[in-house]
Amino acid sequence: MGIMPDTWIREMAETKGMIEPFVEKQKREGVISYGLSSYGYDARVADEFKIFTNVDNAIVDPKSFDETSFVDRQVDVCIIPPNSFALARTVEYFRIPRDVLVICLGKSTYARCGLIVNVTPLEPEWEGHVTLEISNTTPLPAKVYANEGLCQFLFLKGDSVCETSYADKSGKYMGQKGVTLPRL
């Protein structure tokens, strides 16, 4: 299994629609960088946020998630409360090839401010907007800038094609658009 370079990512984005919209060169003037890099793609966070709140003393239950635990905001700058988190999504829509697994890592600019980005691997033949979990590990409110870079996706190509893809399993998050809450 090898990590795929910028030339492969560009070709797959342009000919197979693997990333839409696709930014061919890294943009960084006055913004947190996004776009194609040497061995990855820095994705942008959209302006749709679900900010966690515990006004109603809810219990977080992945089998029965209470939507009232979030406040919805569509903003250019999201303020995440101290020791809390927000859900967001990528601007980009991804279509993962059958022989590829994608790993996501948070950008160092945010990590150095105590903001951690978590995303499970994008499985072969999964597609959709990626739901991003952004944790503020600090005792202070923290800003996240919409339409700027938040995380980097690394594309790992398997030595052979998998027997069962995410599409074959009819995965519950297939084709998701917008910020998607936990499903059972």
N, C-alpha and C positions, 0 to 999 in steps of 0.2 A: 504494500500500500504506500503510495507516494503522494506528497503534497503537490498541488497543481500550480503552475506559474501564471503570471499575468497574461501571457499570450493565449493560453488555454482558456482562462476565464473570459477574456475578451471574445474569443471565437465562439464559445458556448453562449455568451450573452447575445451576441449579434446574430448568430445563425439559429439558435435553439430557444431564444427568449428565456434563458436561465435566470437573468436578473432584469427586471423592468420597473422603473426606468434605470438605465445603465449609465454610469458616469465613467468615461474612459480614462480620465486622468484625475489624480487626486487633487481635490479643491481644498485650499487651506487659508487663503487670504482673509483674515479677520474672522474665521469660523473654526470650529473644531473639525479637523479634516475628515473628508469622506471621498469615496470613489475607489478606483482600482489601485492596488498597491502591488509590490513585487510578487507576493505569494498569498494574496487574499483580497478581500473586498471590504472596505469600511462602509457600513450601512448607516443611513440616517434614521433618526427617530422622528416619527410623524408628530403632528400637533394634537393628537388624541391621547389623553391620559386618564387613567382610573387611579385615583390617589386613595390609599388605604386610610380609613378612619375607624375609630372604635367608639363612636358616639353612643351606640346602642349596646355596648358590652357584648358584642358577638363573639362566638367561638369560631375559629378558622377550622373548617371541616372540608377536606378535598372531595369527600363523597356527597356533600350537601352544602355547596358554597352559597353563602348569602350575599347577593348582589348589593344589598344595602350597606355592606362593609366598605364600599367605595363611593367616592365623590367623582363624578365625571367632569372633566375640564377639557376645553379645546382652546389652547393657549400657545403663544410663541415661547414662553418661558414657564416651565412647571416648577413649583416650589414643593419639594418633598419634605415632609415634617421630619424632625429628628427621630432617629431609631425607627423609621417606618419605611414604607416602600410604595412604589407606584407600578402599575402595568401600563405598557405603551405598545406600539407596534412599529415595524420598519416602514419607511416610505416605500421601499422596494418590495416587489412581489417576486418570490423565488420559485423556480421549477427545477427540482434536483434530478439529475440523471440517475438511471437505475444502477450504475456502477460507482456511485459517489456517496460519501457520507460527509456532512458539513459540521464543523465545530465552530462555536462562537465564543469569542473572548471580549471582555470589556476593554475600551480604550484606556491607555495609561493616564491620559489627562483627567478622566473621571476617577479612576482608581486612586490616583494621588490625592484626590479630594475626599476619599472615603466612600465613594459611590461604586457599588459592585453591580455588574450586569450578569444575569443568569439566563441562559437559554439551553434547553436540552438539544442534543444533536439533531440536525435535520436529516432524516432518513432517506434512503434511496426512493425516488419517485414521489416524495412529498412535495406539495406546492401550497403557496399561500403567503400572506403577510406574516412575518414572524412576530409573535407576541413576546415582548421583552419584559423581564422583571428587573426593576432598578431598586436596589436597596441602599438606603442612606444609613450607613453605620455610625454616623457622627452624632454628637449631642446638639448639633446645630441644624437649622433648615438648610437645604441644598438646592441649587438651581440646575435644571436640565434644559438645554436649548433645543427646541424643535427645529427640524429641517437641517440639523448639523450632525456630524458623526457621533455615534455612541458606542459602536462595537465593530469588531472585525470578524468576518467569516473566512474560515480556512477550508479548502476543498480537498478532501482526501479521496483519491481514486483507488478502488479495490483492484486486486490482481485478477479477479474474475467477477462476473456478474452475480449478484445475490440470488438465492433461490426464491425468496419471498420479499417483495418490496412493501413499502408503506401503502401504496395504492392497491396492491394485491390484498392486503389485510382490511381495506376500506377503513383506514385509520380515522379516529374521531375528530382529528384536527385538520383533515384534508380540505384544501381549498378555502381555509379561513380567511376572512376579510375583516379588517378592523381589529380592535383589541378583544381577544377571546378569553373568557373566564374558564376555570377548570370544568371539565366534563367527566362524567362517569361512564 
